[in-house]
Amino acid sequence: MLKVIKPSETDLAPLMAQALDGVEPDDFLETFTDTIVTILSRDPKAYRSYGMYWYAIKAELIERGHLQFGQAVEQGFAEAYRYGSAVPLYCAAWAYRMHRIDTGLVYSAEHIAPTEDDPDYLYYLEDMEMEALFMTF
């Protein structure tokens, strides 16, 4: 299994507390899933902004019955970036997406995905099913 360096659930605790403030986890997950589906339906290229979290997010979407973005998942990254539940995954992915938006890299396919062996591992995200949704030939 790929040994990635990612925020721990303890690191994400403040963000999760904010996300779940006054909301049941299942309601948060449903709302957040709907938000991701809305974003990607309007702008499929935005999948790139989730970076190395993308395939874990996509796997979660598939499990929740959202097949419109395809069903191919890069298992190594999906497993490496999953947490014990979808709540910390969604929080980590959203924080990463916000960072990409803030730095103007929302559509860049290049991401630094630190691993135990290489803290500067360059990950090039290319989900052909998503690319097909916005590519024109």
Secondary structure, DSSP 8 states (H G I E B T S, - for coil): ---B----HHHHHHHHHHHTTTS-HHHHHHHHHHHHHHHHHH-GGGGGGGGGGHHHHHHHHHHTT--TT-S---HHHHHHT--SSHHHHHHHHHHHHHHHHHTT-TT--EEE--BSS-TT-EEE---HHHHHHH---
